[in-house]
Amino acid sequence: MRIGVGLLLALLATAPAIAAANYVAIPGGVFVSALALDGAAARILIKPFAMRIEPVTNAEFLGFARTHPEWQRGQVSPLFAGPQYLAAWQGPLTLGPDARPEQPVTSVSWFAARAFCASEQARLPTWYEWESVAAADATRRDARQDPARNQDILDAIQAATGHRPGRIGQRPADVWGVRDLNRLLWEWTGDYAAMFPNADARVAGAGPSLALCGGSALAFADKNQYALMMRVAALTALKPADDAPRVGFRCVRDLPGE
Protein backbone atom coordinates (compact mmCIF):
# COMPACT_ATOMS: atom_id res chain seq x y z
CA MET A 1 0.00 0.00 0.00
CA ARG A 2 1.27 3.48 -0.87
CA ILE A 3 0.50 6.48 1.30
CA GLY A 4 0.03 9.98 -0.09
CA VAL A 5 2.54 12.64 0.87
CA GLY A 6 -0.22 14.87 2.22
CA LEU A 7 -1.57 12.12 4.47
CA LEU A 8 1.96 11.25 5.59
CA LEU A 9 2.67 14.83 6.58
CA ALA A 10 -0.60 14.97 8.48
CA LEU A 11 0.28 11.79 10.36
CA LEU A 12 3.74 13.07 11.19
CA ALA A 13 2.38 16.41 12.33
CA THR A 14 -0.11 14.81 14.70
CA ALA A 15 2.19 12.17 16.20
CA PRO A 16 2.62 13.44 19.78
CA ALA A 17 6.21 12.38 20.40
CA ILE A 18 7.64 13.93 17.23
CA ALA A 19 5.84 17.27 17.23
CA ALA A 20 9.16 19.16 17.21
CA ALA A 21 10.83 16.98 14.59
CA ASN A 22 10.55 17.56 10.85
CA TYR A 23 10.38 14.43 8.72
CA VAL A 24 10.01 14.16 4.96
CA ALA A 25 8.64 11.27 2.93
CA ILE A 26 11.16 9.28 0.87
CA PRO A 27 9.67 7.06 -1.86
CA GLY A 28 10.75 3.49 -2.15
CA GLY A 29 12.20 1.67 -5.10
CA VAL A 30 15.21 -0.27 -6.30
CA PHE A 31 18.49 1.35 -5.30
CA VAL A 32 21.89 0.37 -6.68
CA SER A 33 24.36 0.67 -3.83
CA ALA A 34 28.00 1.69 -4.22
CA LEU A 35 28.78 -1.40 -2.15
CA ALA A 36 29.32 -4.70 -3.88
CA LEU A 37 27.43 -7.86 -2.95
CA ASP A 38 29.09 -11.09 -4.12
CA GLY A 39 31.27 -9.08 -6.48
CA ALA A 40 28.45 -7.14 -8.12
CA ALA A 41 26.69 -3.88 -7.36
CA ALA A 42 24.01 -4.51 -4.76
CA ARG A 43 20.48 -3.84 -6.04
CA ILE A 44 18.32 -3.23 -2.98
CA LEU A 45 14.54 -2.86 -2.78
CA ILE A 46 13.84 -0.08 -0.29
CA LYS A 47 10.37 0.47 1.10
CA PRO A 48 9.06 4.03 1.40
CA PHE A 49 9.96 5.68 4.70
CA ALA A 50 10.24 9.10 6.33
CA MET A 51 13.54 10.71 7.29
CA ARG A 52 14.42 13.58 9.59
CA ILE A 53 15.28 16.60 7.49
CA GLU A 54 18.34 17.40 9.59
CA PRO A 55 20.58 15.59 12.07
CA VAL A 56 19.55 15.56 15.72
CA THR A 57 20.93 18.68 17.40
CA ASN A 58 22.46 19.34 20.80
CA ALA A 59 19.29 21.17 21.78
CA GLU A 60 17.11 18.20 20.87
CA PHE A 61 19.32 15.70 22.64
CA LEU A 62 19.41 17.95 25.70
CA GLY A 63 15.62 17.76 25.84
CA PHE A 64 15.85 13.99 25.58
CA ALA A 65 18.45 13.82 28.37
CA ARG A 66 16.23 15.89 30.65
CA THR A 67 13.35 13.43 30.31
CA HIS A 68 15.54 10.31 30.16
CA PRO A 69 18.08 10.71 32.97
CA GLU A 70 19.51 7.26 32.30
CA TRP A 71 21.09 8.79 29.16
CA GLN A 72 22.67 11.75 30.91
CA ARG A 73 26.44 11.99 31.06
CA GLY A 74 27.56 10.41 34.31
CA GLN A 75 24.42 8.29 34.55
CA VAL A 76 24.59 6.11 31.44
CA SER A 77 25.96 2.62 31.92
CA PRO A 78 29.50 2.07 30.56
CA LEU A 79 28.04 -0.84 28.63
CA PHE A 80 26.13 1.66 26.49
CA ALA A 81 28.50 4.63 26.19
CA GLY A 82 32.20 5.34 26.44
CA PRO A 83 34.25 7.86 28.45
CA GLN A 84 33.87 10.59 25.79
CA TYR A 85 30.07 10.48 25.82
CA LEU A 86 28.77 14.03 25.18
CA ALA A 87 32.31 15.26 25.80
CA ALA A 88 31.69 18.68 24.23
CA TRP A 89 28.89 19.48 26.70
CA GLN A 90 29.78 21.60 29.69
CA GLY A 91 27.77 19.41 32.05
CA PRO A 92 25.19 16.61 32.07
CA LEU A 93 22.42 19.11 31.31
CA THR A 94 24.48 22.10 30.13
CA LEU A 95 25.65 22.61 26.56
CA GLY A 96 28.28 25.33 26.90
CA PRO A 97 30.40 27.14 24.28
CA ASP A 98 31.67 23.99 22.56
CA ALA A 99 28.21 22.54 21.96
CA ARG A 100 25.86 25.13 20.52
CA PRO A 101 22.14 24.28 20.38
CA GLU A 102 22.05 24.36 16.57
CA GLN A 103 25.01 22.04 16.10
CA PRO A 104 24.43 18.32 15.56
CA VAL A 105 24.91 16.28 18.70
CA THR A 106 28.04 14.14 18.47
CA SER A 107 30.00 11.88 20.81
CA VAL A 108 26.87 9.80 21.25
CA SER A 109 26.91 6.03 21.14
CA TRP A 110 24.85 3.87 18.82
CA PHE A 111 22.83 2.80 21.85
CA ALA A 112 22.05 6.40 22.80
CA ALA A 113 21.13 7.31 19.24
CA ARG A 114 18.79 4.33 19.02
CA ALA A 115 17.17 5.27 22.33
CA PHE A 116 16.59 8.85 21.19
CA CYS A 117 14.94 7.70 17.97
CA ALA A 118 12.73 5.26 19.88
CA SER A 119 11.59 8.14 22.09
CA GLU A 120 9.94 9.76 19.06
CA GLN A 121 8.53 6.53 17.63
CA ALA A 122 11.35 6.28 15.12
CA ARG A 123 14.52 4.28 14.51
CA LEU A 124 17.96 4.69 13.02
CA PRO A 125 18.03 4.33 9.23
CA THR A 126 19.43 1.26 7.58
CA TRP A 127 22.65 1.79 5.68
CA TYR A 128 20.86 1.45 2.34
CA GLU A 129 18.13 3.91 3.36
CA TRP A 130 20.80 6.41 4.35
CA GLU A 131 22.91 5.80 1.23
CA SER A 132 19.93 6.12 -1.11
CA VAL A 133 18.99 9.57 0.20
CA ALA A 134 22.64 10.67 0.36
CA ALA A 135 22.97 9.92 -3.37
CA ALA A 136 20.87 12.99 -4.20
CA ASP A 137 21.81 16.61 -4.63
CA ALA A 138 19.61 19.70 -4.89
CA THR A 139 18.21 18.78 -8.31
CA ARG A 140 18.89 15.06 -8.90
CA ARG A 141 17.79 11.92 -7.12
CA ASP A 142 21.10 10.28 -7.97
CA ALA A 143 24.05 12.63 -8.50
CA ARG A 144 26.78 10.12 -7.70
CA GLN A 145 28.31 10.16 -11.18
CA ASP A 146 29.02 13.90 -11.04
CA PRO A 147 32.80 14.25 -10.46
CA ALA A 148 32.53 17.86 -9.29
CA ARG A 149 29.92 16.95 -6.71
CA ASN A 150 31.97 14.01 -5.46
CA GLN A 151 35.11 16.13 -5.17
CA ASP A 152 33.22 18.86 -3.32
CA ILE A 153 32.02 16.34 -0.73
CA LEU A 154 35.50 14.92 -0.34
CA ASP A 155 37.02 18.40 0.06
CA ALA A 156 34.45 19.30 2.73
CA ILE A 157 35.16 16.12 4.68
CA GLN A 158 38.91 16.64 4.55
CA ALA A 159 38.60 20.29 5.59
CA ALA A 160 36.50 19.27 8.60
CA THR A 161 38.97 16.67 9.85
CA GLY A 162 39.88 17.37 13.47
CA HIS A 163 36.95 19.75 14.02
CA ARG A 164 33.51 19.24 15.47
CA PRO A 165 30.64 19.76 13.02
CA GLY A 166 29.29 23.26 12.50
CA ARG A 167 25.67 24.40 12.49
CA ILE A 168 23.03 22.39 10.69
CA GLY A 169 21.13 23.77 7.72
CA GLN A 170 23.87 25.90 6.20
CA ARG A 171 23.63 24.23 2.78
CA PRO A 172 20.65 23.81 0.46
CA ALA A 173 18.41 20.81 0.94
CA ASP A 174 18.62 17.97 -1.54
CA VAL A 175 15.86 17.03 -3.96
CA TRP A 176 14.01 15.21 -1.14
CA GLY A 177 14.21 18.19 1.22
CA VAL A 178 16.92 16.58 3.40
CA ARG A 179 20.02 18.47 4.56
CA ASP A 180 23.54 17.75 5.78
CA LEU A 181 23.86 14.10 4.81
CA ASN A 182 27.24 14.12 3.11
CA ARG A 183 29.49 16.90 4.37
CA LEU A 184 28.75 17.77 7.98
CA LEU A 185 29.39 14.60 9.99
CA TRP A 186 29.33 10.80 10.04
CA GLU A 187 25.98 9.28 11.03
CA TRP A 188 25.07 6.06 12.81
CA THR A 189 22.91 3.57 10.94
CA GLY A 190 20.80 0.99 12.68
CA ASP A 191 22.34 -2.02 10.97
CA TYR A 192 25.94 -0.89 10.68
CA ALA A 193 27.23 -3.63 13.00
CA ALA A 194 25.61 -6.39 10.97
CA MET A 195 26.78 -4.87 7.72
CA PHE A 196 30.40 -3.95 8.27
CA PRO A 197 32.92 -6.66 9.11
CA ASN A 198 33.97 -5.64 12.60
CA ALA A 199 33.21 -8.68 14.74
CA ASP A 200 33.57 -6.74 17.99
CA ALA A 201 30.85 -4.35 16.88
CA ARG A 202 28.14 -6.92 16.34
CA VAL A 203 25.15 -6.42 18.59
CA ALA A 204 21.93 -8.28 19.21
CA GLY A 205 18.99 -6.85 17.33
CA ALA A 206 21.06 -5.13 14.64
CA GLY A 207 19.03 -7.02 12.05
CA PRO A 208 19.80 -9.97 9.78
CA SER A 209 18.84 -8.29 6.51
CA LEU A 210 22.42 -7.31 5.72
CA ALA A 211 24.27 -10.58 6.12
CA LEU A 212 27.48 -9.23 4.58
CA CYS A 213 30.25 -10.91 6.54
CA GLY A 214 33.97 -11.14 5.93
CA GLY A 215 35.43 -8.57 3.55
CA SER A 216 32.55 -8.52 1.08
CA ALA A 217 30.77 -5.56 2.65
CA LEU A 218 33.79 -3.36 2.05
CA ALA A 219 34.05 -4.15 -1.64
CA PHE A 220 32.94 -1.13 -3.64
CA ALA A 221 31.21 -1.56 -6.96
CA ASP A 222 31.71 2.18 -7.61
CA LYS A 223 35.31 3.11 -6.94
CA ASN A 224 34.55 6.81 -7.56
CA GLN A 225 32.73 7.10 -4.23
CA TYR A 226 35.84 7.78 -2.18
CA ALA A 227 34.02 9.96 0.35
CA LEU A 228 31.58 7.11 0.93
CA MET A 229 34.51 4.75 1.42
CA MET A 230 35.81 7.09 4.14
CA ARG A 231 32.41 6.99 5.82
CA VAL A 232 32.31 3.20 5.73
CA ALA A 233 35.84 3.06 7.16
CA ALA A 234 34.86 5.41 9.98
CA LEU A 235 31.82 3.33 10.94
CA THR A 236 33.75 0.09 10.65
CA ALA A 237 36.19 1.29 13.30
CA LEU A 238 33.44 1.89 15.86
CA LYS A 239 31.85 -0.32 18.49
CA PRO A 240 28.22 0.42 19.45
CA ALA A 241 29.23 1.98 22.78
CA ASP A 242 31.84 4.27 21.18
CA ASP A 243 31.30 8.01 21.14
CA ALA A 244 33.30 9.84 18.49
CA PRO A 245 33.47 13.63 18.07
CA ARG A 246 32.28 13.59 14.45
CA VAL A 247 29.61 10.90 14.72
CA GLY A 248 25.98 11.90 15.17
CA PHE A 249 22.69 10.60 13.82
CA ARG A 250 19.24 11.25 12.43
CA CYS A 251 16.09 9.15 12.69
CA VAL A 252 13.67 7.62 10.22
CA ARG A 253 10.14 6.29 10.55
CA ASP A 254 8.33 3.44 8.86
CA LEU A 255 5.20 4.45 6.99
CA PRO A 256 1.79 3.03 7.88
CA GLY A 257 0.87 0.13 5.64
CA GLU A 258 4.43 -0.53 4.44
Secondary structure as GFF3:
##gff-version 3
##sequence-region A 1 258
A	DSSP	alpha_helix	5	14	.	.	.	ID=ss1
A	DSSP	three_ten_helix	16	18	.	.	.	ID=ss2
A	DSSP	beta_strand	23	26	.	.	.	ID=ss3
A	DSSP	beta_strand	29	37	.	.	.	ID=ss4
A	DSSP	beta_strand	40	46	.	.	.	ID=ss5
A	DSSP	beta_strand	49	52	.	.	.	ID=ss6
A	DSSP	alpha_helix	58	67	.	.	.	ID=ss7
A	DSSP	three_ten_helix	69	71	.	.	.	ID=ss8
A	DSSP	alpha_helix	110	119	.	.	.	ID=ss9
A	DSSP	alpha_helix	127	134	.	.	.	ID=ss10
A	DSSP	alpha_helix	147	160	.	.	.	ID=ss11
A	DSSP	beta_strand	186	187	.	.	.	ID=ss12
A	DSSP	alpha_helix	192	195	.	.	.	ID=ss13
A	DSSP	three_ten_helix	199	201	.	.	.	ID=ss14
A	DSSP	three_ten_helix	216	218	.	.	.	ID=ss15
A	DSSP	alpha_helix	226	236	.	.	.	ID=ss16
A	DSSP	beta_strand	247	248	.	.	.	ID=ss17
A	DSSP	beta_strand	252	254	.	.	.	ID=ss18
###
